[in-house]
């Protein structure tokens, strides 16, 4: 069959357009996939020589400050530049929490030290019982929870005036906690392999979610508050147990590194992170409220087992210690350092060691 010349030209143009369109269809998704697959890595770091052990690192996202308890003081850094911003003295602490409304900072020490987060001036100290370890600010009630492995397991403090409102028996040794911002608190109970649920208004334990043998020694805890999902980072076996906050039903489990001691969830990227003493950071992607996968294992540094989230920059900040160069040459271990797999926490040695702050991002 013979076509008129204008028909032939039309068919040629259509065919050429289809080829161009097909070419774009093939290249655009691959470019998108490459961007989405961009791996996490250490994008910034700093080192500070000092003495004393470390434990939890904390990002004050509103005040743009980073707090690192070390020895008998709390070191303060600019969250954006990692430059030193001051110290909180006489604070032999494990962790830090900040109330962004009252601008009061608290550290888990005995006694608890309270300071003005704008000036870093100490406001008061609060006597508490037990052995303060973890700490959390609960925004719905504007209260601070100071956790202890010995009784009382939790001391609750009014963040506005520093008054002690009561104590809670959690039924075991608490590690990390998370709040959904709606009056519910979730706490890892390390020695009982469960997650305690606390009513933040009544200060009563309403449930214990057993991990059902899927994970033991839960330490890090991350929470997707919107979808009501908990990520319990366990040490033995080294597993992330993912469960529903509604009823404690276990959804699935995923492998993580050795010696987890911290977990965070970033709702902007729908990813949970577990920091481990073996020098890895496990990244878990939540593709839906019922679908999860280990997206990446990031190499960090040995003993970098606690982490915090910089919500402004979508970055994970970790801390560890290592020998100074001269000590490394003769094989001297860092003062108060933990073993890579977990071991003793927050040692209080007197020798000098480098504090490493590591920033992980895409």
Secondary structure, 3 states (H helix, E strand, C coil): CCCCHHHHHHHHHHHHHHHHHHHHHHHHHHHHHHHHCCCCEEEEEEEEEEECCEEEEEEECCCCEEEEEECCEEEEEECCCCCEEEEECCCCCCCEEEECCCCEEEECCCCEEEEECCCCCEEEEECCCCCEEEEEEECCCCEEEEEECCCCCEEEEECCCCCEEEEECCCCCEEEEEECCCCEEEEEECCCCEEEEEECCCCEEEEEEECCCCCCCEEEEEEECCCCEEEEEECCCCEEEEEECCCCCEEEEEECCCCEEEEEEECCCCEEEEEECCCEEEEEEEEECCEEEEEEEEECCCCCCEEEEECCCCEEEEEEEECCHHHHHHCCCCCCCCCCCCCCCCCCCCCEEEEEEEEEEC
